[in-house]
Amino acid sequence: MVILEASGVSFSYAESQDVVSGVDFSVAAGEVVCVLGPNGAGKSTLLRILGGLIAPRVGSVELSGKPVKRYTAKARAQEIALVPQALFSLPDLSVRDFVSQGRYAYRTLFRPEDEADREAVERALGEADLLGLGPRALDSLSGGQRQRALVARALAQEPRLVLVDEPTNSLDPRHQIQVFRVIAGLGCAGRAAVIVTHDLNLASQFASRIVLMDEGCIVANGSVHEVLRPEVLHPVYGDDLAFGQMRVDGWDEDRPFVLPWQQ
Ligand code: ADP
């Protein structure tokens, strides 16, 4: 079942040329879609269009069959959560209070937290492996913990679709895997995730589908085996890549890996 569908979407900032150009993109329940591509390819812009934060110059975005622009911010937030790369400034909040901001979509002004809110926040903290850290100040967390708090806030929102922008920047390998595991866990029970990332190898391990962007366009869209191969990646990233395959927990097949490697 398709959750989100963008058709013929183009976007430009101010008077400049299109940075997203004629893109068709859909995501169905159960999918974990990783969006790859070089810097400036238009990935973050596409994510913001999909999330309804910016409107395309032409083209349409439909959420559950209805134009995303026809949703109120609150109704949209019950369907889609957008996890930014980082926060510009850290709010002076405990981790728990920060995560409970995700319940905004379900609250009316002045209504205190109810049981459903509390359960959703606890569940989100647990899924993001932050249970013991609820009372801690957000600004006392490590980079990895903070990243997981951003993800937890989105989980608390209980959306059907999570859109995540580069969740593993500046994280060590263990926390990279942990963050991806949490997000990719959303690709079940009727939910889905779209993850913008530079990490070809995390994408290979967690994506059910990969979308490759270059210069505002989608240049490949398929399984990890269809996209993470020399003929597809060399024109986009250049020749300095090495390719291999390895077994990965969770899949009954080898998955490709790609290293930046001088040729
Ligand atoms: P990516 O996420 O693939 O790195 P972006 O979507 O961030 O790509 O950017 C695509 C292009 O749009 C880049 O050329 C970038 O400089 C430009 N761009 C991004 N944000 C803005 C903005 N707020 N104003 C003007 N240009 C922007």
py3Dmol code that shows the C-alpha trace and the ligand (Angstrom):
import py3Dmol

protein = """\
ATOM      1  CA  MET A   1       0.000   0.000   0.000  1.00  0.00           C
ATOM      2  CA  VAL A   2       1.471   3.326  -1.113  1.00  0.00           C
ATOM      3  CA  ILE A   3       1.832   5.844   1.713  1.00  0.00           C
ATOM      4  CA  LEU A   4       3.424   8.742  -0.139  1.00  0.00           C
ATOM      5  CA  GLU A   5       3.655   9.457  -3.838  1.00  0.00           C
ATOM      6  CA  ALA A   6       5.414  12.364  -5.544  1.00  0.00           C
ATOM      7  CA  SER A   7       4.876  12.806  -9.282  1.00  0.00           C
ATOM      8  CA  GLY A   8       6.815  15.045 -11.656  1.00  0.00           C
ATOM      9  CA  VAL A   9       8.182  17.150  -8.813  1.00  0.00           C
ATOM     10  CA  SER A  10      10.531  20.070  -9.530  1.00  0.00           C
ATOM     11  CA  PHE A  11      11.794  22.745  -7.162  1.00  0.00           C
ATOM     12  CA  SER A  12      14.100  25.758  -7.329  1.00  0.00           C
ATOM     13  CA  TYR A  13      15.283  28.146  -4.635  1.00  0.00           C
ATOM     14  CA  ALA A  14      14.482  31.753  -5.614  1.00  0.00           C
ATOM     15  CA  GLU A  15      15.236  32.390  -9.279  1.00  0.00           C
ATOM     16  CA  SER A  16      17.957  29.805  -9.648  1.00  0.00           C
ATOM     17  CA  GLN A  17      17.709  26.624 -11.685  1.00  0.00           C
ATOM     18  CA  ASP A  18      15.878  23.542 -10.471  1.00  0.00           C
ATOM     19  CA  VAL A  19      17.681  21.618  -7.728  1.00  0.00           C
ATOM     20  CA  VAL A  20      15.040  18.868  -7.887  1.00  0.00           C
ATOM     21  CA  SER A  21      13.917  18.174 -11.406  1.00  0.00           C
ATOM     22  CA  GLY A  22      11.071  15.983 -12.645  1.00  0.00           C
ATOM     23  CA  VAL A  23      11.230  13.505  -9.777  1.00  0.00           C
ATOM     24  CA  ASP A  24       8.788  10.616  -9.346  1.00  0.00           C
ATOM     25  CA  PHE A  25       9.091   8.996  -5.946  1.00  0.00           C
ATOM     26  CA  SER A  26       6.815   6.728  -3.976  1.00  0.00           C
ATOM     27  CA  VAL A  27       7.123   4.804  -0.750  1.00  0.00           C
ATOM     28  CA  ALA A  28       4.919   1.933   0.358  1.00  0.00           C
ATOM     29  CA  ALA A  29       4.197   0.435   3.761  1.00  0.00           C
ATOM     30  CA  GLY A  30       6.980  -1.905   4.841  1.00  0.00           C
ATOM     31  CA  GLU A  31       9.708  -0.178   2.832  1.00  0.00           C
ATOM     32  CA  VAL A  32      13.000   1.236   4.062  1.00  0.00           C
ATOM     33  CA  VAL A  33      14.191   3.458   1.220  1.00  0.00           C
ATOM     34  CA  CYS A  34      17.694   4.938   1.359  1.00  0.00           C
ATOM     35  CA  VAL A  35      18.310   8.010  -0.798  1.00  0.00           C
ATOM     36  CA  LEU A  36      21.942   8.307  -1.870  1.00  0.00           C
ATOM     37  CA  GLY A  37      23.793  10.832  -4.006  1.00  0.00           C
ATOM     38  CA  PRO A  38      26.661  13.312  -3.925  1.00  0.00           C
ATOM     39  CA  ASN A  39      26.584  16.622  -2.050  1.00  0.00           C
ATOM     40  CA  GLY A  40      24.192  19.053  -3.682  1.00  0.00           C
ATOM     41  CA  ALA A  41      22.274  16.315  -5.534  1.00  0.00           C
ATOM     42  CA  GLY A  42      18.989  17.584  -4.063  1.00  0.00           C
ATOM     43  CA  LYS A  43      18.382  14.859  -1.479  1.00  0.00           C
ATOM     44  CA  SER A  44      17.545  17.121   1.475  1.00  0.00           C
ATOM     45  CA  THR A  45      15.372  19.312  -0.709  1.00  0.00           C
ATOM     46  CA  LEU A  46      13.450  16.265  -1.939  1.00  0.00           C
ATOM     47  CA  LEU A  47      12.986  15.085   1.639  1.00  0.00           C
ATOM     48  CA  ARG A  48      11.539  18.461   2.621  1.00  0.00           C
ATOM     49  CA  ILE A  49       9.187  18.371  -0.363  1.00  0.00           C
ATOM     50  CA  LEU A  50       8.039  14.865   0.600  1.00  0.00           C
ATOM     51  CA  GLY A  51       7.458  16.026   4.156  1.00  0.00           C
ATOM     52  CA  GLY A  52       5.297  18.920   2.966  1.00  0.00           C
ATOM     53  CA  LEU A  53       7.670  21.554   4.379  1.00  0.00           C
ATOM     54  CA  ILE A  54       8.209  23.136   0.979  1.00  0.00           C
ATOM     55  CA  ALA A  55       5.895  23.030  -2.002  1.00  0.00           C
ATOM     56  CA  PRO A  56       7.209  21.906  -5.384  1.00  0.00           C
ATOM     57  CA  ARG A  57       7.238  24.444  -8.239  1.00  0.00           C
ATOM     58  CA  VAL A  58       5.464  21.837 -10.353  1.00  0.00           C
ATOM     59  CA  GLY A  59       4.264  18.315  -9.646  1.00  0.00           C
ATOM     60  CA  SER A  60       2.236  16.802  -6.847  1.00  0.00           C
ATOM     61  CA  VAL A  61       2.807  15.042  -3.544  1.00  0.00           C
ATOM     62  CA  GLU A  62       0.044  12.808  -2.213  1.00  0.00           C
ATOM     63  CA  LEU A  63      -0.100  11.353   1.261  1.00  0.00           C
ATOM     64  CA  SER A  64      -2.505   8.424   1.622  1.00  0.00           C
ATOM     65  CA  GLY A  65      -4.109   9.508  -1.654  1.00  0.00           C
ATOM     66  CA  LYS A  66      -4.709  13.138  -0.651  1.00  0.00           C
ATOM     67  CA  PRO A  67      -2.497  16.127  -1.605  1.00  0.00           C
ATOM     68  CA  VAL A  68      -0.064  16.752   1.229  1.00  0.00           C
ATOM     69  CA  LYS A  69      -0.704  20.499   1.008  1.00  0.00           C
ATOM     70  CA  ARG A  70      -4.328  19.891   1.986  1.00  0.00           C
ATOM     71  CA  TYR A  71      -3.313  18.484   5.388  1.00  0.00           C
ATOM     72  CA  THR A  72      -3.095  20.747   8.410  1.00  0.00           C
ATOM     73  CA  ALA A  73       0.318  20.670  10.093  1.00  0.00           C
ATOM     74  CA  LYS A  74      -1.152  18.583  12.879  1.00  0.00           C
ATOM     75  CA  ALA A  75      -2.881  16.054  10.653  1.00  0.00           C
ATOM     76  CA  ARG A  76       0.291  15.741   8.579  1.00  0.00           C
ATOM     77  CA  ALA A  77       2.357  15.178  11.709  1.00  0.00           C
ATOM     78  CA  GLN A  78       0.208  12.166  12.573  1.00  0.00           C
ATOM     79  CA  GLU A  79       1.269  10.604   9.268  1.00  0.00           C
ATOM     80  CA  ILE A  80       4.830  11.859   8.661  1.00  0.00           C
ATOM     81  CA  ALA A  81       7.733  12.695  10.970  1.00  0.00           C
ATOM     82  CA  LEU A  82      10.786  14.473   9.628  1.00  0.00           C
ATOM     83  CA  VAL A  83      14.046  13.948  11.500  1.00  0.00           C
ATOM     84  CA  PRO A  84      16.476  16.788  10.729  1.00  0.00           C
ATOM     85  CA  GLN A  85      20.260  16.342  10.515  1.00  0.00           C
ATOM     86  CA  ALA A  86      20.696  18.214  13.762  1.00  0.00           C
ATOM     87  CA  LEU A  87      19.090  20.986  15.762  1.00  0.00           C
ATOM     88  CA  PHE A  88      20.289  24.542  15.204  1.00  0.00           C
ATOM     89  CA  SER A  89      20.074  25.177  18.928  1.00  0.00           C
ATOM     90  CA  LEU A  90      19.373  22.719  21.698  1.00  0.00           C
ATOM     91  CA  PRO A  91      16.246  23.422  23.711  1.00  0.00           C
ATOM     92  CA  ASP A  92      16.748  23.580  27.464  1.00  0.00           C
ATOM     93  CA  LEU A  93      14.795  20.378  28.095  1.00  0.00           C
ATOM     94  CA  SER A  94      15.223  16.937  29.564  1.00  0.00           C
ATOM     95  CA  VAL A  95      15.466  14.099  27.072  1.00  0.00           C
ATOM     96  CA  ARG A  96      12.033  12.902  28.092  1.00  0.00           C
ATOM     97  CA  ASP A  97      10.384  16.301  27.647  1.00  0.00           C
ATOM     98  CA  PHE A  98      12.096  16.708  24.296  1.00  0.00           C
ATOM     99  CA  VAL A  99      10.823  13.317  23.108  1.00  0.00           C
ATOM    100  CA  SER A 100       7.330  14.121  24.361  1.00  0.00           C
ATOM    101  CA  GLN A 101       7.298  17.101  21.957  1.00  0.00           C
ATOM    102  CA  GLY A 102       6.612  14.404  19.354  1.00  0.00           C
ATOM    103  CA  ARG A 103       3.131  14.083  20.875  1.00  0.00           C
ATOM    104  CA  TYR A 104       2.265  17.594  19.695  1.00  0.00           C
ATOM    105  CA  ALA A 105       0.331  16.083  16.804  1.00  0.00           C
ATOM    106  CA  TYR A 106      -2.125  14.505  19.233  1.00  0.00           C
ATOM    107  CA  ARG A 107      -2.456  17.216  21.841  1.00  0.00           C
ATOM    108  CA  THR A 108      -4.703  20.175  22.032  1.00  0.00           C
ATOM    109  CA  LEU A 109      -3.670  23.360  23.756  1.00  0.00           C
ATOM    110  CA  PHE A 110      -3.536  23.013  27.555  1.00  0.00           C
ATOM    111  CA  ARG A 111      -4.450  19.321  27.534  1.00  0.00           C
ATOM    112  CA  PRO A 112      -1.996  17.593  29.836  1.00  0.00           C
ATOM    113  CA  GLU A 113      -0.210  14.402  28.830  1.00  0.00           C
ATOM    114  CA  ASP A 114      -2.510  11.412  28.969  1.00  0.00           C
ATOM    115  CA  GLU A 115      -1.797   7.707  29.291  1.00  0.00           C
ATOM    116  CA  ALA A 116      -1.436   7.197  25.521  1.00  0.00           C
ATOM    117  CA  ASP A 117       1.106  10.047  25.369  1.00  0.00           C
ATOM    118  CA  ARG A 118       3.100   8.619  28.252  1.00  0.00           C
ATOM    119  CA  GLU A 119       3.123   5.141  26.747  1.00  0.00           C
ATOM    120  CA  ALA A 120       4.217   6.433  23.346  1.00  0.00           C
ATOM    121  CA  VAL A 121       7.082   8.423  24.899  1.00  0.00           C
ATOM    122  CA  GLU A 122       8.262   5.462  26.979  1.00  0.00           C
ATOM    123  CA  ARG A 123       8.072   3.175  23.961  1.00  0.00           C
ATOM    124  CA  ALA A 124      10.032   5.657  21.838  1.00  0.00           C
ATOM    125  CA  LEU A 125      12.696   6.064  24.525  1.00  0.00           C
ATOM    126  CA  GLY A 126      12.979   2.280  24.733  1.00  0.00           C
ATOM    127  CA  GLU A 127      13.204   1.767  20.971  1.00  0.00           C
ATOM    128  CA  ALA A 128      15.928   4.407  20.733  1.00  0.00           C
ATOM    129  CA  ASP A 129      17.805   2.824  23.639  1.00  0.00           C
ATOM    130  CA  LEU A 130      17.465   5.946  25.800  1.00  0.00           C
ATOM    131  CA  LEU A 131      15.382   4.567  28.666  1.00  0.00           C
ATOM    132  CA  GLY A 132      17.792   5.445  31.452  1.00  0.00           C
ATOM    133  CA  LEU A 133      18.453   8.899  30.033  1.00  0.00           C
ATOM    134  CA  GLY A 134      14.970  10.432  30.248  1.00  0.00           C
ATOM    135  CA  PRO A 135      15.748  12.840  33.093  1.00  0.00           C
ATOM    136  CA  ARG A 136      19.088  13.971  31.627  1.00  0.00           C
ATOM    137  CA  ALA A 137      19.426  17.418  30.068  1.00  0.00           C
ATOM    138  CA  LEU A 138      19.448  17.222  26.286  1.00  0.00           C
ATOM    139  CA  ASP A 139      22.632  19.276  26.058  1.00  0.00           C
ATOM    140  CA  SER A 140      24.483  16.821  28.301  1.00  0.00           C
ATOM    141  CA  LEU A 141      24.136  13.977  25.778  1.00  0.00           C
ATOM    142  CA  SER A 142      26.830  12.679  23.469  1.00  0.00           C
ATOM    143  CA  GLY A 143      26.389  13.174  19.718  1.00  0.00           C
ATOM    144  CA  GLY A 144      25.066   9.638  19.269  1.00  0.00           C
ATOM    145  CA  GLN A 145      22.626   9.914  22.143  1.00  0.00           C
ATOM    146  CA  ARG A 146      21.399  13.250  20.827  1.00  0.00           C
ATOM    147  CA  GLN A 147      20.848  11.760  17.399  1.00  0.00           C
ATOM    148  CA  ARG A 148      18.857   8.962  18.977  1.00  0.00           C
ATOM    149  CA  ALA A 149      16.799  11.531  20.905  1.00  0.00           C
ATOM    150  CA  LEU A 150      15.869  13.162  17.585  1.00  0.00           C
ATOM    151  CA  VAL A 151      14.796   9.766  16.273  1.00  0.00           C
ATOM    152  CA  ALA A 152      12.908   9.015  19.500  1.00  0.00           C
ATOM    153  CA  ARG A 153      10.964  12.268  19.200  1.00  0.00           C
ATOM    154  CA  ALA A 154       9.858  11.150  15.721  1.00  0.00           C
ATOM    155  CA  LEU A 155       8.931   7.678  17.016  1.00  0.00           C
ATOM    156  CA  ALA A 156       6.817   9.198  19.773  1.00  0.00           C
ATOM    157  CA  GLN A 157       4.872  10.930  17.036  1.00  0.00           C
ATOM    158  CA  GLU A 158       3.784   7.435  15.872  1.00  0.00           C
ATOM    159  CA  PRO A 159       3.761   8.391  12.211  1.00  0.00           C
ATOM    160  CA  ARG A 160       3.266   5.974   9.354  1.00  0.00           C
ATOM    161  CA  LEU A 161       6.286   7.403   7.552  1.00  0.00           C
ATOM    162  CA  VAL A 162       9.565   8.705   8.958  1.00  0.00           C
ATOM    163  CA  LEU A 163      11.788  10.877   6.758  1.00  0.00           C
ATOM    164  CA  VAL A 164      15.330  11.051   8.096  1.00  0.00           C
ATOM    165  CA  ASP A 165      18.130  13.343   6.912  1.00  0.00           C
ATOM    166  CA  GLU A 166      21.652  11.959   7.374  1.00  0.00           C
ATOM    167  CA  PRO A 167      21.155  10.377  10.796  1.00  0.00           C
ATOM    168  CA  THR A 168      24.696   9.098  11.290  1.00  0.00           C
ATOM    169  CA  ASN A 169      26.894  12.140  10.676  1.00  0.00           C
ATOM    170  CA  SER A 170      29.683  12.174  13.252  1.00  0.00           C
ATOM    171  CA  LEU A 171      28.629   8.927  14.929  1.00  0.00           C
ATOM    172  CA  ASP A 172      31.029   6.076  15.692  1.00  0.00           C
ATOM    173  CA  PRO A 173      30.399   2.745  13.915  1.00  0.00           C
ATOM    174  CA  ARG A 174      28.514   1.132  16.786  1.00  0.00           C
ATOM    175  CA  HIS A 175      26.108   4.033  17.072  1.00  0.00           C
ATOM    176  CA  GLN A 176      25.732   4.285  13.297  1.00  0.00           C
ATOM    177  CA  ILE A 177      24.458   0.712  13.255  1.00  0.00           C
ATOM    178  CA  GLN A 178      22.293   1.313  16.307  1.00  0.00           C
ATOM    179  CA  VAL A 179      20.609   4.393  14.818  1.00  0.00           C
ATOM    180  CA  PHE A 180      19.978   2.632  11.512  1.00  0.00           C
ATOM    181  CA  ARG A 181      18.590  -0.403  13.309  1.00  0.00           C
ATOM    182  CA  VAL A 182      16.077   1.761  15.150  1.00  0.00           C
ATOM    183  CA  ILE A 183      14.979   3.593  12.002  1.00  0.00           C
ATOM    184  CA  ALA A 184      14.899   0.508   9.802  1.00  0.00           C
ATOM    185  CA  GLY A 185      12.771  -1.219  12.452  1.00  0.00           C
ATOM    186  CA  LEU A 186      10.011   1.119  11.286  1.00  0.00           C
ATOM    187  CA  GLY A 187       9.784  -0.718   7.999  1.00  0.00           C
ATOM    188  CA  CYS A 188       7.183  -3.086   9.370  1.00  0.00           C
ATOM    189  CA  ALA A 189       3.684  -3.036  10.813  1.00  0.00           C
ATOM    190  CA  GLY A 190       2.358  -0.819   8.034  1.00  0.00           C
ATOM    191  CA  ARG A 191       5.005   1.853   8.481  1.00  0.00           C
ATOM    192  CA  ALA A 192       7.930   2.974   6.336  1.00  0.00           C
ATOM    193  CA  ALA A 193      11.138   4.998   6.446  1.00  0.00           C
ATOM    194  CA  VAL A 194      13.016   7.143   3.939  1.00  0.00           C
ATOM    195  CA  ILE A 195      16.622   7.807   4.939  1.00  0.00           C
ATOM    196  CA  VAL A 196      18.946  10.266   3.214  1.00  0.00           C
ATOM    197  CA  THR A 197      22.491   9.089   3.783  1.00  0.00           C
ATOM    198  CA  HIS A 198      26.000   9.213   2.370  1.00  0.00           C
ATOM    199  CA  ASP A 199      26.763   5.834   3.786  1.00  0.00           C
ATOM    200  CA  LEU A 200      26.504   3.324   0.983  1.00  0.00           C
ATOM    201  CA  ASN A 201      27.287   0.433   3.308  1.00  0.00           C
ATOM    202  CA  LEU A 202      24.698   1.195   5.948  1.00  0.00           C
ATOM    203  CA  ALA A 203      22.217   1.636   3.105  1.00  0.00           C
ATOM    204  CA  SER A 204      23.235  -1.763   1.771  1.00  0.00           C
ATOM    205  CA  GLN A 205      22.622  -3.399   5.129  1.00  0.00           C
ATOM    206  CA  PHE A 206      19.290  -1.804   5.950  1.00  0.00           C
ATOM    207  CA  ALA A 207      17.543  -0.635   2.778  1.00  0.00           C
ATOM    208  CA  SER A 208      14.836  -2.623   1.053  1.00  0.00           C
ATOM    209  CA  ARG A 209      15.266  -0.199  -1.880  1.00  0.00           C
ATOM    210  CA  ILE A 210      17.803   2.412  -2.899  1.00  0.00           C
ATOM    211  CA  VAL A 211      17.170   5.638  -4.775  1.00  0.00           C
ATOM    212  CA  LEU A 212      20.245   7.332  -6.236  1.00  0.00           C
ATOM    213  CA  MET A 213      20.082  11.056  -7.038  1.00  0.00           C
ATOM    214  CA  ASP A 214      22.429  13.198  -9.089  1.00  0.00           C
ATOM    215  CA  GLU A 215      21.994  16.830 -10.128  1.00  0.00           C
ATOM    216  CA  GLY A 216      18.376  16.966  -9.010  1.00  0.00           C
ATOM    217  CA  CYS A 217      17.269  13.797 -10.788  1.00  0.00           C
ATOM    218  CA  ILE A 218      16.757  10.187  -9.784  1.00  0.00           C
ATOM    219  CA  VAL A 219      19.330   8.240 -11.787  1.00  0.00           C
ATOM    220  CA  ALA A 220      18.708   4.791 -10.260  1.00  0.00           C
ATOM    221  CA  ASN A 221      15.939   3.202  -8.213  1.00  0.00           C
ATOM    222  CA  GLY A 222      16.043  -0.448  -7.238  1.00  0.00           C
ATOM    223  CA  SER A 223      17.397  -3.142  -4.963  1.00  0.00           C
ATOM    224  CA  VAL A 224      20.822  -2.799  -3.340  1.00  0.00           C
ATOM    225  CA  HIS A 225      22.147  -5.250  -5.940  1.00  0.00           C
ATOM    226  CA  GLU A 226      20.742  -3.198  -8.799  1.00  0.00           C
ATOM    227  CA  VAL A 227      22.105   0.143  -7.574  1.00  0.00           C
ATOM    228  CA  LEU A 228      25.315  -0.572  -5.640  1.00  0.00           C
ATOM    229  CA  ARG A 229      27.310  -1.686  -8.670  1.00  0.00           C
ATOM    230  CA  PRO A 230      30.148  -0.142 -10.655  1.00  0.00           C
ATOM    231  CA  GLU A 231      28.182   0.734 -13.818  1.00  0.00           C
ATOM    232  CA  VAL A 232      25.670   2.718 -11.756  1.00  0.00           C
ATOM    233  CA  LEU A 233      27.946   4.345  -9.161  1.00  0.00           C
ATOM    234  CA  HIS A 234      31.017   5.287 -11.250  1.00  0.00           C
ATOM    235  CA  PRO A 235      29.196   7.933 -13.333  1.00  0.00           C
ATOM    236  CA  VAL A 236      27.940   9.549 -10.125  1.00  0.00           C
ATOM    237  CA  TYR A 237      30.833   9.177  -7.661  1.00  0.00           C
ATOM    238  CA  GLY A 238      33.820   8.701  -9.987  1.00  0.00           C
ATOM    239  CA  ASP A 239      36.165   5.741 -10.291  1.00  0.00           C
ATOM    240  CA  ASP A 240      37.722   5.624  -6.816  1.00  0.00           C
ATOM    241  CA  LEU A 241      35.477   2.882  -5.466  1.00  0.00           C
ATOM    242  CA  ALA A 242      36.024  -0.766  -4.598  1.00  0.00           C
ATOM    243  CA  PHE A 243      33.196  -3.306  -4.563  1.00  0.00           C
ATOM    244  CA  GLY A 244      32.579  -6.526  -2.658  1.00  0.00           C
ATOM    245  CA  GLN A 245      29.828  -8.618  -1.071  1.00  0.00           C
ATOM    246  CA  MET A 246      29.379  -9.933   2.427  1.00  0.00           C
ATOM    247  CA  ARG A 247      26.840 -11.745   4.580  1.00  0.00           C
ATOM    248  CA  VAL A 248      24.708  -9.450   6.760  1.00  0.00           C
ATOM    249  CA  ASP A 249      22.615 -10.334   9.755  1.00  0.00           C
ATOM    250  CA  GLY A 250      18.926 -10.055   8.882  1.00  0.00           C
ATOM    251  CA  TRP A 251      19.137 -10.994   5.191  1.00  0.00           C
ATOM    252  CA  ASP A 252      19.408 -14.462   3.690  1.00  0.00           C
ATOM    253  CA  GLU A 253      21.756 -13.260   0.954  1.00  0.00           C
ATOM    254  CA  ASP A 254      25.086 -11.496   0.613  1.00  0.00           C
ATOM    255  CA  ARG A 255      24.806  -7.729   0.410  1.00  0.00           C
ATOM    256  CA  PRO A 256      27.174  -5.487  -1.594  1.00  0.00           C
ATOM    257  CA  PHE A 257      29.651  -3.154   0.076  1.00  0.00           C
ATOM    258  CA  VAL A 258      31.389  -0.190  -1.510  1.00  0.00           C
ATOM    259  CA  LEU A 259      34.565   1.483  -0.249  1.00  0.00           C
ATOM    260  CA  PRO A 260      36.091   4.796  -1.247  1.00  0.00           C
ATOM    261  CA  TRP A 261      39.319   3.339  -2.659  1.00  0.00           C
ATOM    262  CA  GLN A 262      41.889   4.974  -4.930  1.00  0.00           C
ATOM    263  CA  GLN A 263      42.129   3.178  -8.239  1.00  0.00           C
TER     264      GLN A 263
END
"""
ligand_1 = """\
27
ADP
P 21.919 17.364 -0.856
O 21.045 17.107 0.316
O 21.898 16.276 -1.884
O 23.340 17.712 -0.459
P 20.421 19.825 -1.120
O 19.007 19.489 -1.385
O 20.815 20.239 0.264
O 21.352 18.630 -1.641
O 20.857 21.000 -2.091
C 20.613 20.957 -3.494
C 21.060 22.301 -4.091
O 20.219 23.330 -3.571
C 22.491 22.680 -3.749
O 23.064 23.307 -4.887
C 22.325 23.665 -2.628
O 23.379 24.605 -2.641
C 21.012 24.339 -2.960
N 20.298 24.790 -1.739
C 19.964 24.020 -0.681
N 19.290 24.750 0.245
C 19.208 26.009 -0.256
C 18.613 27.223 0.221
N 17.967 27.288 1.402
N 18.699 28.316 -0.578
C 19.331 28.269 -1.783
N 19.890 27.142 -2.290
C 19.835 26.034 -1.545
"""
view = py3Dmol.view(width=600, height=400)
view.addModel(protein, "pdb")
view.setStyle({"model": 0}, {"cartoon": {"style": "trace"}})
view.addModel(ligand_1, "xyz")
view.setStyle({"model": 1}, {"stick": {}})
view.zoomTo()
view.show()
